[in-house]
Amino acid sequence: MGATVEQYLQRLDDGRRPDLPDSTVGTLRLDVRSDGCTDHWYLRVCDQHVQVTRSADDADLVVRADRWVFDSMVSGELHPGAAMLRNELTMQGDMRLLLVLRRIFAGPAGARHPRELGRAALAARPATAVQEGRS
């Protein structure tokens, strides 16, 4: 198994993250439940930077789930939106920050956006095949 949510968040650097929208500003608190205890992780997002601390302070978006759910998101095995729809995690607050959570837990290594795959497939097709498809 890959990194746990604790290991991942501890290594999450405070450097610029160009994958985050530059206009996004907000705070997230991740409540990670395990063995009857809850660990709190506080993420402050501003100017494409994510600062991680351990705190139970109020946040714009609070996400609660069992440790295995967060560990699965870190490894790319589980998408935050899918976990929410299956009621494996709950969210309270500014749901727009779900986009930030999706980008922080980006998915499996080597994953590509479907649009990138489509563009690559079109670029690989011969020009005549593309023109024939338009007629």
C-alpha positions in Angstrom: 0.0 0.0 0.0 1.2 3.6 -0.7 1.4 6.5 1.7 -1.2 7.0 4.4 -3.1 10.3 4.6 -0.9 11.4 7.5 2.3 10.7 5.5 0.9 12.4 2.5 -0.3 15.6 4.3 3.0 15.9 6.2 4.9 15.8 2.9 2.5 18.2 1.1 4.8 21.1 0.5 3.8 24.7 0.8 5.1 25.5 -2.7 3.0 26.8 -5.5 0.5 24.4 -7.0 -0.3 25.5 -10.5 -3.1 22.8 -10.6 -5.1 24.9 -8.2 -7.2 27.8 -9.5 -5.3 31.1 -8.6 -8.6 32.7 -7.4 -9.3 29.9 -4.8 -9.0 31.0 -1.2 -10.4 29.0 1.7 -9.8 26.6 4.5 -10.5 22.9 4.8 -10.5 20.7 7.8 -10.1 17.0 7.4 -11.5 14.9 10.3 -9.8 11.5 10.0 -11.6 8.9 12.1 -9.9 5.7 13.3 -10.3 3.4 16.3 -12.7 5.8 18.1 -10.4 8.8 17.7 -10.4 11.7 15.3 -7.3 13.4 13.9 -7.8 16.9 12.6 -5.8 18.3 9.6 -6.2 22.0 8.7 -5.5 23.1 5.2 -5.3 26.8 4.2 -5.4 27.5 0.5 -4.4 30.9 -1.0 -2.6 32.0 -4.1 -2.1 28.4 -5.3 -0.4 27.4 -2.0 -1.6 24.9 0.5 -0.4 25.2 4.1 -1.1 22.1 6.3 -1.3 22.2 10.1 -2.8 20.0 12.8 -5.8 21.9 14.2 -9.5 21.4 15.0 -10.3 25.1 14.2 -13.4 26.0 12.2 -13.0 25.8 8.4 -14.9 26.8 5.3 -15.3 23.1 4.4 -15.1 20.3 6.9 -14.7 16.8 5.5 -15.2 13.7 7.7 -14.4 10.1 6.9 -12.8 7.0 8.2 -9.0 6.7 7.8 -9.3 4.0 5.0 -11.4 6.5 2.9 -8.7 9.2 3.1 -5.9 6.6 2.5 -7.8 5.4 -0.6 -8.0 8.9 -1.9 -4.3 9.5 -1.3 -3.5 6.3 -3.3 -5.9 7.3 -6.1 -8.1 4.4 -5.6 -11.1 6.5 -4.6 -12.4 9.8 -5.9 -13.7 12.3 -3.3 -16.9 12.9 -5.2 -17.6 9.2 -5.5 -16.9 8.7 -1.8 -19.4 11.5 -1.0 -22.1 10.0 -3.3 -21.6 6.6 -1.5 -21.8 8.3 1.9 -18.3 7.2 2.8 -17.4 10.8 3.6 -19.5 13.8 4.6 -18.9 17.4 3.9 -20.2 20.5 5.6 -19.6 24.0 4.4 -18.5 25.6 1.1 -18.9 22.8 -1.4 -16.9 24.7 -4.0 -13.8 23.7 -2.1 -14.4 20.1 -3.1 -12.5 21.1 -6.3 -9.5 21.8 -4.1 -9.8 18.5 -2.3 -10.0 16.7 -5.7 -6.8 18.4 -6.8 -4.9 17.8 -3.6 -5.8 14.1 -3.8 -5.1 14.0 -7.5 -5.5 10.3 -8.3 -3.2 7.5 -9.3 0.3 8.2 -10.6 0.3 8.6 -14.3 -3.4 9.3 -14.5 -4.4 11.7 -17.4 -7.4 13.8 -17.9 -9.8 12.4 -20.6 -9.4 15.5 -22.7 -5.7 15.0 -22.9 -6.2 11.5 -24.1 -8.7 12.7 -26.7 -6.3 15.4 -28.0 -3.5 12.9 -28.1 -5.6 10.4 -30.1 -6.6 13.2 -32.6 -3.0 14.3 -33.0 -2.0 10.7 -33.8 -4.6 10.3 -36.6 -3.4 11.0 -40.1 -4.7 14.4 -41.5 -6.7 12.6 -44.2 -8.6 10.6 -41.6 -9.6 13.7 -39.7 -10.8 15.5 -42.9 -12.8 12.4 -44.0 -14.5 12.4 -40.6 -15.8 15.9 -41.2 -17.4 15.3 -44.5 
